């Protein structure tokens, strides 16, 4: 019974728990006593390590975070083929 319940929890609650863990880590990077944006810590950086999931996931698939990169390449492709 215990193994069935733990397997169920692992499949259904595991991915959400991992994502919530990263969200909590990202929120911990904010300075709670800062009165201005300049006094605040850089968002999403813990011990010099970027916790932004997009920063880690997109390059793994060969994608870029900057939308201007895609706009520029789409414009070049359109001028060449259209």
LOMITOR-366356 format. One record per residue: x, y, z of N, C-alpha, C in turn; residue in one letter. Coordinates in pm, whole numbers. Layout:
N
n.u, n.v, n.w, ca.u, ca.v, ca.w, c.u, c.v, c.w, marse
X, Y, Z, X, Y, Z, X, Y, Z, a
...
END
This chain:
82
n.u, n.v, n.w, ca.u, ca.v, ca.w, c.u, c.v, c.w, marse
82, -119, 0, 0, 0, 0, 87, 126, 0, x
194, 126, 81, 280, 243, 89, 350, 270, -43, x
397, 164, -110, 468, 183, -237, 372, 235, -345, x
247, 192, -341, 149, 242, -436, 121, 390, -414, x
109, 430, -289, 83, 569, -255, 203, 657, -288, x
323, 609, -257, 442, 689, -286, 465, 701, -437, x
435, 597, -513, 445, 605, -659, 345, 703, -717, x
224, 701, -663, 122, 796, -707, 164, 940, -679, x
218, 964, -558, 262, 1098, -522, 381, 1142, -607, x
470, 1050, -637, 588, 1082, -717, 547, 1126, -857, x
452, 1058, -916, 409, 1090, -1052, 325, 1217, -1056, x
235, 1233, -961, 140, 1345, -966, 188, 1472, -897, x
265, 1459, -792, 308, 1578, -718, 455, 1612, -740, x
531, 1521, -793, 675, 1543, -812, 710, 1659, -904, x
656, 1664, -1026, 691, 1777, -1114, 652, 1912, -1057, x
537, 1921, -995, 495, 2048, -934, 585, 2087, -818, x
630, 1989, -741, 719, 2017, -628, 854, 2069, -678, x
904, 2014, -786, 1033, 2060, -842, 1021, 2204, -890, x
914, 2234, -961, 895, 2370, -1012, 876, 2468, -897, x
799, 2430, -796, 781, 2517, -679, 911, 2539, -603, x
997, 2439, -601, 1128, 2454, -537, 1209, 2564, -607, x
1209, 2565, -740, 1281, 2668, -813, 1218, 2806, -794, x
1086, 2812, -784, 1019, 2940, -760, 1057, 2995, -623, x
1061, 2909, -522, 1100, 2952, -388, 1244, 3001, -387, x
1334, 2930, -456, 1473, 2974, -464, 1483, 3111, -531, x
1404, 3132, -634, 1407, 3260, -704, 1354, 3372, -615, x
1251, 3346, -537, 1198, 3448, -447, 1295, 3480, -333, x
1376, 3384, -294, 1473, 3408, -187, 1583, 3505, -230, x
1599, 3526, -361, 1703, 3617, -407, 1663, 3763, -392, x
1537, 3791, -364, 1493, 3930, -350, 1527, 3983, -212, x
1576, 4104, -205, 1609, 4169, -78, 1480, 4225, -19, x
1437, 4171, 93, 1310, 4211, 153, 1316, 4350, 215, x
1435, 4403, 238, 1450, 4533, 303, 1488, 4643, 205, x
1487, 4616, 76, 1526, 4715, -24, 1412, 4815, -44, x
1447, 4944, -50, 1348, 5050, -72, 1345, 5094, -217, x
1447, 5059, -293, 1452, 5098, -434, 1501, 4979, -516, x
1483, 4991, -646, 1526, 4882, -735, 1677, 4868, -735, x
1748, 4978, -717, 1894, 4972, -716, 1947, 4898, -593, x
1876, 4910, -481, 1920, 4844, -359, 1886, 4696, -357, x
1799, 4653, -446, 1758, 4514, -450, 1866, 4427, -514, x
1864, 4300, -478, 1956, 4206, -540, 1912, 4180, -683, x
2002, 4125, -762, 1965, 4086, -898, 1870, 3966, -888, x
1755, 3978, -950, 1652, 3875, -938, 1697, 3745, -1003, x
1676, 3635, -933, 1701, 3504, -990, 1844, 3455, -979, x
1931, 3524, -908, 2071, 3481, -896, 2099, 3443, -751, x
2143, 3320, -730, 2181, 3274, -598, 2327, 3229, -604, x
2411, 3291, -525, 2555, 3261, -521, 2617, 3268, -661, x
2573, 3363, -741, 2626, 3381, -875, 2570, 3284, -978, x
2475, 3199, -941, 2415, 3101, -1031, 2275, 3147, -1069, x
2247, 3154, -1200, 2118, 3202, -1248, 2014, 3092, -1229, x
1905, 3122, -1157, 1800, 3025, -1130, 1685, 3033, -1230, x
1697, 3116, -1332, 1591, 3131, -1430, 1586, 3004, -1516, x
1472, 2935, -1513, 1462, 2807, -1584, 1473, 2826, -1735, x
1425, 2940, -1786, 1434, 2966, -1929, 1581, 2979, -1970, x
1662, 3036, -1882, 1805, 3052, -1908, 1873, 2917, -1926, x
1824, 2813, -1860, 1884, 2680, -1869, 1821, 2594, -1978, x
1689, 2606, -1997, 1618, 2514, -2087, 1634, 2552, -2234, x
1618, 2680, -2269, 1622, 2718, -2410, 1754, 2685, -2480, x
1870, 2717, -2422, 1995, 2680, -2491, 2013, 2530, -2507, x
1951, 2450, -2421, 1961, 2305, -2435, 1897, 2257, -2564, x
1798, 2331, -2615, 1732, 2296, -2740, 1778, 2383, -2856, x
1884, 2459, -2836, 1938, 2543, -2943, 1856, 2669, -2968, x
1779, 2714, -2871, 1696, 2832, -2886, 1759, 2951, -2815, x
1716, 3070, -2852, 1769, 3193, -2796, 1658, 3264, -2719, x
1694, 3336, -2613, 1596, 3406, -2531, 1554, 3539, -2591, x
1632, 3594, -2681, 1609, 3726, -2736, 1514, 3718, -2856, x
1401, 3789, -2849, 1303, 3783, -2958, 1355, 3856, -3082, x
1444, 3952, -3063, 1498, 4025, -3179, 1581, 3934, -3269, x
1643, 3833, -3212, 1720, 3735, -3289, 1629, 3665, -3390, x
1511, 3621, -3346, 1418, 3551, -3434, 1356, 3648, -3535, x
1327, 3770, -3492, 1271, 3869, -3583, 1368, 3900, -3696, x
1496, 3917, -3663, 1597, 3947, -3763, 1613, 3832, -3862, x
1617, 3708, -3811, 1632, 3592, -3900, 1508, 3569, -3985, x
1390, 3593, -3930, 1267, 3580, -4008, 1263, 3685, -4118, x
1309, 3804, -4088, 1314, 3911, -4188, 1409, 3874, -4301, x
1527, 3820, -4267, 1623, 3778, -4370, 1566, 3664, -4454, x
1499, 3569, -4390, 1440, 3457, -4462, 1330, 3507, -4556, x
1248, 3600, -4507, 1140, 3654, -4591, 1192, 3730, -4711, x
1299, 3805, -4694, 1356, 3878, -4807, 1417, 3785, -4909, x
1467, 3670, -4862, 1532, 3577, -4954, 1429, 3494, -5032, x
1325, 3447, -4964, 1234, 3352, -5028, 1100, 3411, -5069, x
1064, 3529, -5018, 933, 3584, -5053, 944, 3701, -5142, x
END
